Amino acid sequence: MNFAVGLKPLLAEARNMESLEKQLICPICLEMFTKPVVILPCQHNLCRKCANDVFQASNPLWQSRGSSAVPSGGRFRCPSCRHEVVLDRHGVYGLQRNLLVENIIDIYKQESARPLHAKAEQHLMCEEHEDERINIYCLRCEAPTCSLCKVFGAHKDCEVAPLPAVYQRQKSELSDGIAMLVAGNDRIQAIITQMEEICRTIEENSRRQKQHLGLRFDSLYSILEERKKELLQSIAREQEAKVQRVRGLIRQYGDHLEASSKLVESAIQAMEEPQMAVYLQHSKELLKKITDMSKVSMSSRPEPGYENMDHFSINVDYVAEMLRTIEFQTEPLGEDEADGPGDGSEAAADEDRLDSLEAPEATEDVGPRQKPASSPHGQH
């Protein structure tokens, strides 16, 4: 923020008035001349009150006006050029008034109406010189003081400056400091805004990565479910093959049992035939059937342990251990992976990694699935 932008028109208008004001400053009180204004023989001007204060300080034994004693003359040096001014018995009241300067002061005051002069009457008073206003600034002590303190007081050997000039300078410095602070605050606010945006970006990236991670694990779940379904189907196929074979043997043994039972019934009925001729007509054929029935081989049956399905057990300990070691990638993602969770190449890579984990299980399942297929044919 540039505070000087709005002051440029005012500064341009006041520059001429300030130049005139500098010519109307008393070298003693460093304020605008206070009437009456006296002119010294060296042509320098002083406020009569300031000239009297300097004269009194230089001539402490001089009698003031109104005293019954006849005063003698005195002398003092001009504060501007150090020229020695010799006064008669009238003192500073014998000096000529500079009416031209007084008229210029009146015109200046009418034209300027400066707020600093309106506030000048409210100046603090000097603690050491109670009747003196604080109207100058000691540059060495960095403290406001009065003109008498400068002439023969604590700040006699110090360099001083007009209070309004120091006021304007320090006010300008303060204005520059405010502008610097405002600029610094703007930079800090920009940094805060940037960090708030970083927080929002972190939250958004975290939400996206959580969703991405969830989809990755959902993909693993679906692969595990699909593999589980395939393995269950393998068990179901072997179960069906074994059960069908055993049920075929059961039907075969059942048919043989039924035929044997009927032959037994026929033989019993033949044994009950009372007539020998009738018995002999059928006994030879019956004996032949019994002989043939007894010769039929019924040794085909499931081998020991045929009902066992333990060969379908799997070992997932190393897979579980591998799953526990799943970690985030430390390398930056490529362009394909950065496109999002729906990228087909990344899903294919996940399936390939899981297929490599399932490869040992497939080798365990190949043997058991081939064994039941060959067993039924080997027993017939």
Disulfide bonds with the S-S distance in Angstrom:
none
